[in-house]
Amino acid sequence: MKLVQFAVPERVGTICAEVAAAIAGGATLIPGMGWWVDNRGEVQRESVSWLVVGTPEDKINELISNIKSILKTSNESAVFYVVGSEPKLEWL
């Protein structure tokens, strides 16, 4: 079992949690605020949900692929997630 955590926009948090639960057997959403620097160098923020999932190791790639797909179709340009203790930022 591995802990996988994603910062997802609040507007797609529920669908991400539903998909994660179907794959891993459960998921938790924690409300928060995401901050980043945009391409103009300005600090931006948005409401996010921290999606926390404990998943069998053989389901990690399926979980990540599905969450990335949801984010890409909702016009997100990047995904931030943590597998175990390893953070990752990927452009979509």
C-alpha positions as CSV (number, residue, x, y, z in Angstrom):
1,M,0.0,0.0,0.0
2,K,1.3,3.5,-0.9
3,L,0.0,6.9,-0.1
4,V,-0.7,9.1,-3.1
5,Q,-1.8,12.7,-2.8
6,F,-2.9,15.2,-5.4
7,A,-3.6,18.9,-5.3
8,V,-6.7,19.2,-7.6
9,P,-8.9,22.2,-8.4
10,E,-11.9,22.4,-6.1
11,R,-14.3,22.3,-9.1
12,V,-13.1,18.8,-10.1
13,G,-12.3,17.4,-6.6
14,T,-15.5,15.3,-6.3
15,I,-15.1,13.6,-9.6
16,C,-11.4,12.9,-8.9
17,A,-12.3,11.4,-5.5
18,E,-15.0,9.2,-7.1
19,V,-12.6,7.9,-9.7
20,A,-9.9,7.4,-7.0
21,A,-12.3,5.5,-4.7
22,A,-13.4,3.3,-7.6
23,I,-9.7,2.4,-8.3
24,A,-8.3,2.2,-4.8
25,G,-11.3,1.5,-2.6
26,G,-11.4,4.9,-0.9
27,A,-10.3,8.5,-1.0
28,T,-10.3,11.7,1.1
29,L,-10.7,15.3,0.0
30,I,-9.3,18.1,2.2
31,P,-10.0,21.7,1.3
32,G,-7.2,24.1,0.8
33,M,-5.7,26.9,-1.2
34,G,-3.1,26.5,-4.0
35,W,-0.6,29.2,-4.8
36,W,1.7,29.4,-7.8
37,V,3.6,31.9,-10.0
38,D,2.2,32.3,-13.5
39,N,4.0,33.0,-16.7
40,R,4.1,36.7,-16.0
41,G,5.8,36.2,-12.7
42,E,2.7,37.1,-10.7
43,V,1.5,35.0,-7.7
44,Q,-1.9,33.4,-8.3
45,R,-4.1,31.3,-6.1
46,E,-7.2,29.1,-6.3
47,S,-9.3,26.9,-4.1
48,V,-8.0,23.4,-4.2
49,S,-8.8,20.0,-2.7
50,W,-6.0,17.8,-1.4
51,L,-7.0,14.3,-2.7
52,V,-5.5,11.7,-0.4
53,V,-5.5,8.0,-1.5
54,G,-4.1,4.9,0.0
55,T,-3.7,2.5,-2.9
56,P,-2.1,-0.9,-3.7
57,E,1.2,-0.4,-5.5
58,D,-0.1,-2.2,-8.6
59,K,-2.9,0.5,-8.9
60,I,-0.7,3.6,-8.7
61,N,-0.1,4.1,-12.4
62,E,-3.9,3.6,-13.1
63,L,-4.8,6.1,-10.4
64,I,-2.3,8.7,-11.6
65,S,-3.3,8.3,-15.3
66,N,-7.0,8.7,-14.5
67,I,-6.5,11.8,-12.4
68,K,-4.2,13.4,-15.0
69,S,-6.9,12.7,-17.7
70,I,-9.6,14.4,-15.6
71,L,-7.3,17.4,-15.1
72,K,-6.3,17.6,-18.7
73,T,-9.9,17.5,-19.9
74,S,-10.8,20.3,-17.5
75,N,-8.1,22.5,-19.1
76,E,-5.5,22.3,-16.3
77,S,-2.0,22.7,-17.6
78,A,-0.1,20.8,-14.8
79,V,-0.6,18.3,-12.0
80,F,1.1,18.2,-8.6
81,Y,1.1,15.0,-6.7
82,V,3.1,13.1,-4.1
83,V,3.7,9.3,-4.2
84,G,5.0,8.2,-0.8
85,S,7.3,11.1,0.0
86,E,8.3,11.9,-3.6
87,P,6.7,15.1,-5.0
88,K,6.1,15.5,-8.7
89,L,5.0,18.3,-11.0
90,E,4.1,17.3,-14.5
91,W,2.8,19.4,-17.4
92,L,-0.3,18.1,-19.1
